């Protein structure tokens, strides 16, 4: 068998551990954007830092990769809704697309949890799939629901605006996964 394979070998976490992971991911996904927005206000860039660095996605991706697809999906679907209810962000016009993207991010990160590929490749795959889910949701809102607020150009704009966040995800998440997986194996 090759070093990289698509076999899955991660054991399931207990319900308590999954619940704790989901709660931590949701709390982090609500708090991190507020930190970035606060820095943006202080620096004069406003909410642009949050849109550029996508801080909500970091804990959701980690939750999926470390705790599995159910945790990733639940946290990914709940975090933007809770953030909106608490802070009014993300804006109502983009909330459906954000929910689709973050839920897909968490779910597919969870599905990639036990795939024997380098963490960097797993994270890259999750990013692509999540962006595709956002694009499909946007197109659905435009062409099926007749939305006047969603635009095809918005798909590209959000991807380009989020490039710093994508780079951050590609740098931070694989390192965090590597650290968590190696730390766990050292204690076993």
N, C-alpha and C positions, 0 to 999 in steps of 0.2 A: 504494500500500500504506500502511496506517495506521501510525502510530508504534508501536503495540502490536499485535503479531501472535503467532500461535502457530507461526511458522516456527522451525526449529531450524538454527543455522548455526555451532555450535562445532566446531572440529576436535578429533579425538581426541588425547589425550596419549600419549606413548610408554609402553611397559610399565614401564620404570624409573621414570618420573615418577608413574604410577599406583600403583606399589608403594610409593614413598616417601610419596605422599599418604595412602594407606591406613594405612601404619605410623604416620605422624604423627597421623592422626585417632584411631587406636586408642590410642596412647600418651596423647594428650591427653584422650581420653574416659575413660581409667582414672585419670589423675592429677588432673584438675580436680575430680571428685567428692570425692576425698580431701582436697583443699584446702578445699572447702566443708564437708565433715564435720569437719575439723580446726577450722575457724573456729566451727562449731556446737558442738563440744565446749568450746572456750575460752569461748564466749559463753553456754553453758548451754542451748542449744536442741537439742543432739544432732544426729541425722541429719535433722532437719526442714529445714535449709537446703538440703541436697541434693535432697530431695523437692520443695521449693518452687521452687528456681531451675533445676533440671534441667540442670546443667552438662555432663552427658554429651552432650546433644543438639547443643550449639554446634559442636564440631569435626566431628561427623558430618554435620550439615547443610552446613557449609562444604565438607567434602570432596566431598559429592555435587554441590553447586552449582558448584564450581570444577574438579573432576576427573572427574565423570561418574557414571553409575548403577552401574557395576560396582564402583568404588571405594566409593561410598556404601553399597551393599548389603553388600559384604564387611566394611567397617569397622563398619557398623551391626549386623551379626549377630555379629561377633567381640568387639566391645568389652564388652558386658555379660557375656558368658561369661568372658572374661579377667578382668574386674573381679571377678566372683564368685569365680573360682579364687584370685585374689590376696588379696582383702579380705573375702570373704564377702558383699559387697554388689553388686547388689541382693539382697534376701532371697530364698531359694528359692521362697517362695510367689508372688512377683510376677515372678520371673525370666522365665518364658515370655511374659508380657505385655510386659515391657520389651524382650525380644528382638524380638518382633513389631513393637513401636512403633519401636525404633531402626533395625531393618532397613528398615522402610517409610520412615522419615525419610530415611535415606541414599539408598535407591533412588529415591524420588520427588523428592528434591532433585536427584539426578543427572539424572532425566528432565526436570526443569525447567531444567537447566543452560543450554540454548540457546534457551529460550523467550523471545521478545522481549516481556517484560512487566517492569515495574519490580520490582526485587529484593524490595521489601516485599510485593508481591502474590504473588510466587513463594514466599516464605517463609511467608506466611499459608496458601497452598494446601497446602504441605508439612505444616504443623502440623495442619491439619484432617484431611488424609489419614492422617497417622501416628496421630492420636487415634482415628480411625475404625478403623484396623487393630487398635489395642489393644482397642477395644471388641468387635470381631468375635472376636478371640482370647479375650477374657474370656468372652464369651457361648458360644463353642465349648467352652471348658473347663467351663463350668457345665452346659450342656445336652447336649453330646455326650459329654464325658469324665466327667461327674458330679462335678466338683471340689467339694470342700467348703470350699476356701480362697478361691476366686474368688467375688465377689459382683457382682450388677448395680449395687448402690449404690457399689461400688468404682470403677466406671467414672466416675461423677460426682465422687466424692471425689478421685480422682487428677487429674481435669481441674481441679477447683477449687483443689486444693492446689498444682498446678503453674502457676497464673495468673501469679505473679511471673516464673517461668521463661519462659513464653510471651511476656510483655512484654519480657523480656531478649532473647529470640530475635528478636522483631520490631524491636528497636532495634539490636542488635549485628550480627546476620548481614547485613542489607542494607548496612550501612555497610562491613563487611569485604569483601563481594562487590564493592561499588562501588569501593572502594579497589583491590582486587586486579585487577579488570577494567580500570580506568583506568591503573593502573601498568603493566600488561602492554601496553596499547595505546600508551602513551607510549614504550615501549622497542622497539616494532616499526618 
